Amino acid sequence: MLSNGNFEGANLLRSVEGQTLNHFYGFVTLGLFQSEEEIITSPLQEDAQPGDIKFADLSGPNGTPDGVIDDFDKTILGNPIPDFTYGISLRASYKNFDASIFINGMQGNEIYNTNIWDLEGGRRFFNASPEALNAWTPDNTDTDIPRITTDPQNLLPSSRFIEDGSFMRLRNLTIGYTLPAIGKNKNASIRFYVSGQNLLTITDYTGLDPEVGSSALVGNNDAQVGIDRGNYPLSKIYIGGLQIKF
């Protein structure tokens, strides 16, 4: 077994024989504890309090649930490697107009969203997202965001941080218009065009950009693929131009 993908002292990725290379590995979440009574009647989970994440009791030393939440309950949470990637390139023209479009994307991969750890976790609030205002309290129990605490149990590697990373992106769109030939030189032309890059991304991922790739924070090692460490998103770019041919 090989573990990597270190984040805040925890390895997020694991490789074992017979399984997908570098899959996400951790606990499965079952919502939040709502009361002391629920904690008492649930599998033993160390230091749990109302508002903390409830983890699934999946296994034990003998391979069956044993009523205790520990490392034996960790399981495969997702695969950062997509089932397939794709790209579509189209060109068309009509009379003096021309257009080209390029779309790319990937399907069937998961992303470990560490932004949730940083912005909703409460371990250290150098910054926080608005979602943290909806954290569990005794008066706000209808939420999936655990209580704000510096205790580590709600920040363990788990399905809480796993999201679908599939996306489709309009990478480039160009539209041009060529003026009719003027004068005797039929090869001369003047073309106006506008172009845009990264104009639209369709995805269910809640982070800044689903195209996280490999993390440069750890030497751009391909083994770290699929971990969103707050990567800066691709910017929209707009270009206008004039082409003159003699």
N, C-alpha and C positions, 0 to 999 in steps of 0.2 A: 504494500500500500504506500502511495505517495501523497503527501498533503502539501498544498501551497496556497497562494492567493492571500497572503497575510494582510489582515486589516484589524487594527487596534488589538493586536495580540492574539487574534483568532484566525485559523486557517479556514477559508471559505470554500476551497476547492479540494477535491480528492480524486485520486485515480486508483482503481483496483481492477484486478484481472476479471474480464468478463463483463465489465460495465463501461459506459461511455467515458472517454478520456476527459479528465478535469471537470467532473460534474459538481454542482453545488451540493453541499452536505450540511445538515443541521437538523433542528427540531421542527416538527409540524405544530402549528398553532391552532388552538381551538377557541379563540375568543379571549375574553378577560374574566378573571374571577370577580364576582359581584358581591361576595359576602364571605365572612369567616366560615360559615356553615358549608359553603361550597368548597372551600379549601380543605376542610376537615374530611369531607366525603369524597374527595378526589385523590388520585395517586399522589404520594408524598412528593412535594416539590419544595425544595429548600428555600427558606426565607420568603415564601410567597405571601403576599398581602392583597386585600381587595384592590382591584384596579391593575394588578399585574397580569401578564400574559399567561394563559393556561396552555401547557404543552401536552401533546398526546403521548400516552404510555404505549409504545409500540413493541417493545421487546425488553428482554432482561438477559442475565448470564446464560440462561438455558434456551434462549431464542423465542420466549413467549413473554407477554406482558407480566410484570412482577409487582406492580403497584408502586413503583419508585421511578421518578424522572431522573435519569442520569445519561451518560454517554451511550449506553446501549440503545437508547431511544432515538438517536440520530439516524437519519435516513437520507436518501437521494431527494433533493428538492427541485432539481431542474438541470438543464443542459445549456451552457452558454454557446455551444456550437449549433448554428442553424441547420435545419433540415435541407434547405437550399437557399442560394442567393440568385438574384436574377437582375437583368438589365434589358430595357427595351429602348431601341433607338428608331425614330421615324423621321422621314423627310418627305415634304410634299411641296408642290408648286402649282400655282394657278395664274395664268396670264403673267402679270408682272410681280405677283406676290410669291414669296417662298416662306416656308416655316420648317423648323426642326425641333424635335423634342427628345429628351432623354430621361427615362425613369429607371430608378434602381431600387432594390430593397432586399430584405431577407425575411425568412419565414421559419417559425418553429423553434426559436431560441429564447432563453430566459436571461434576464439581467438581474444582478444583485445590486440594488439601489442603496448605496451607502449614504445618500443624501438624507434618507429617512433617519438613519442613525444619528447624523450630525444635527439635523434641523428639528427633529421631533423626539430625540432620545432623552434629553435632559441631563446627560452625563456631564456635559460642559456647554453652557449656553454662551458661546461667543457670538452666536446668531441663532435665530429660530424662525421657523416658517409660521404662517398664520394658523396652520392645522394644529400647532401645539396649543392653541387657545381652546381647542376642543378635547383636550386630554381628560381622562377619567377623573372624576371627583365623586364623593358621595351624593352630590346634587346633580351630577352629569354622568349618568351611567349608560345612556344610549349612544355609545361611541365605540370605535374600534382602536382608538389611540390610548395606550396605557397611561397610568398615572405618571406625573413628572417626579422623577427620583434620580438620585445619583447612584442608587444600587444597580448592579450590573445585570440582573436577571432578565430584564426586558430587552437587553441589547445582545443577547446570545445569538449566534447564527441560526436563523430560522426562516420559515416560509413568509414571515412578516415582510421581509426585505426582497422577496423574489417577485419579479413582474415579467409579463410577456414582453419580449423585446422585438417582436415582429414589426416591420414598418415598410411603407412604400413612400418614396421621396421623388418629387418632381425636381430632378437635379438641374436640368437646363431647358429653357424654352427660348427660342429665337424666332423673331418674325421680321422679314425684310420686304422692301419694295424697291424695284429697279425702274428708274425712269426710262421711258421709251428712247430709243436711239435718236440722237440729235446730230444733224450734219451728215457728211458723206462717210465718215468712219463708222461703219456698222459694228465694229468691235469695241468701240468706246461705250462706257456705261457709267452711271451713277446710281449707287445703291444706298438706301437708308435702312438701318436696322436697329432694333431694340432687343435686348437679351436680359434674361434673369436667371439667377442660379439659386438653388435651395429655396424655391418659392413656396413649396407646400410639402408637409410631411403628415402622412396618415398613420397613426399608431395609437395603441392604448397605454403606452408607457407614460408614467407620470413624471419622470425626470426631465432634465433639460433637453436631452438628445438621446434617442435610442441607438445611435450609431457610436457606441462607446469604444469599440475596437480593443486595443491593448493599452494597458496603463503605463504612461511614461514615468509615473512616480516610482515605479519599481524597475526601471531600466528598459521599459518597452519590451518586456518579456512576453512572448506569445502565450505562455502558460497562464497569464493573468487576464486573458480575454473574458469579457462579459461582466467585469466589475466596474460599475460606474462610481468613480471616486470624485465626482463633481466636475467631470470634463466640460470645458467650455463648448457651447453648442455652435454648430456651423451658422455663419451669418448669411442673411439674404444679401445678394449682390445684384445691382441693376446697372446695365451698361447700354449706352446709346452710341451709335457710330455712323460714319459715312465712308463708303468705299468708292474710290474713283479709279476707273480703268481707262487707259488710253490705247 
